[in-house]
């Protein structure tokens, strides 16, 4: 993932992003934003001792506004939401 993140920059056009990044997945496209997701699965022998299986997954979401990269993050998961009860 680090090598891929080194290739992209804020303000990058979608066309350049698609040239430099492999296996991007279009998640959403509307008149306001286009979102791509990138998932890398790697096998790490040292990780086998810690988790038992050695497979590691890393992902990022890339947000484009007006055809330019605006933000990169790991997204939000349902478990990240908190409910406040008064």
Protein Blocks (a to p, Z undefined) as FASTA:
>chain_A
ZZmmmmpcehiafklmmmmpghiacfbdcfkbccdddddddddfklmmmnonopacdddd
dddeehiafbdcebjafklpccddZZ
